[in-house]
Amino acid sequence: MILNKRIKLNAKEKGVLLFEGIGTFLLFQVINAIIIGSLGKNNFMGNLQNNWSLLTNKIWAVIVVLIMEVALTSIIVLSTFHKMELEQIKKILHKAAIDDQTKQVQTKVNPSLQGIIESFNLLILNMDQHAQEQRQSEKSKDELISNVSHDIRTPLTSVIGYLGLIEGKNFNDLNQILKYTHIAYKKSLEMQNLVNSLFEFANVQHATSRLKMTKFDMAQMLDQLSADFELEANKRGMEIIVNSTPDKIMMQGDTEKLGRVFNNLIMNALKYGKGATHIWLNAEQKDQEVVVTVANNGQPIPEDSLKHVFDRFYRVEDSRSKKTGGTGLGLAIAQSMVQLHGGTIAVTSDKEKTSFISHFPISKSKD
């Protein structure tokens, strides 16, 4: 930050400095006269006259003394000026704290006092950042409550509505009762799915969330996931292909949470990879990290949606997500679990492929 506003002295303060400078210099001259008049056997005035005559023959000595006195006078005046600066700094900081705690002080002073200004500005900057984080947190909580309320209200209304029809005996026969209860049951499952996903997301976001680290083979995990989803993929006309370089990749991680990550990514490809014929699970060891890619050749994600896919409750196609029972939390949960492992996850999408690329350290110390 550039500080270009210097402290300005008022007329009274300038007068004090001028008086102190002149007064100090004159005091030095009085001391000089006393010292010169005290040296010798004559009276004060006689000694003063005789010694001064001698000094005029050594003009260089007089100049040296005067230079020293001017320097000492300057030091004394400068010290007083610094005291005045310090007093003004106190007033400025006090006023800034009262008026606006998020406003930094744009004042430049001498280097010995500048640290006070910079420390105050750093404190204000940290407080401002903390306040912004709190506001963002509050906004995020409000959005979370709003989204949860919206997503629960729709199926809950259906459950209450159809059970209300049964309660009010508004049905013709047993088949109609079974129809109403079946719809109510499906809507209840939607709510359960949302609550479970929300609980899982909140748990992984919690500061005390811990990993149960074990050593495992990432290639073997992907093979197992491929087998688990093979039937579902076949139903949708898709084929899951697993590639690993090398064939065996040993690393450390929480297998339960990592399994959840890839489960969410594969389910996302199955549900929303419209027109896809293949899902690729690729793992590659690079130096001290493992890169895992879950890709499909389905319909690409719109460019303006790419930066939001990991947001809570974000749906690229809202109606399609509701149809498939999506909560909008799957990718947010996956991202949180990847980050919990000290890794990163990103998405790319074009006409050929949509790829979710995760980077994991091969080993991570237990938290």
Secondary structure, DSSP 8 states (H G I E B T S, - for coil): -----B----HHHHHHHHHHHHHHHHHHHHHHHHHHHHSSSS-HHHHHHHHHHHHHTTHHHHHHHHHHHHHHHHHHHHHHHHHHHHHHHHHHHHHHHHH-TT-----B--HHHHHHHHHHHHHHHHHHHHHHHHHHHHHHHHHHHHHHHHHHHHHHHHHHHHHHHHHTT--SSHHHHHHHHHHHHHHHHHHHHHHHHHHHHHHHHSTT-----EEEEHHHHHHHHHHHHHHHHHHTT-EEEEEEESS--EEEE-HHHHHHHHHHHHHHHHHH-TT--EEEEEEEEETTEEEEEEEE-SS---HHHHTTTTSTT--SSHHHHHHTT--S-HHHHHHHHHHHTT-EEEEEE-SS-EEEEEEEES-----
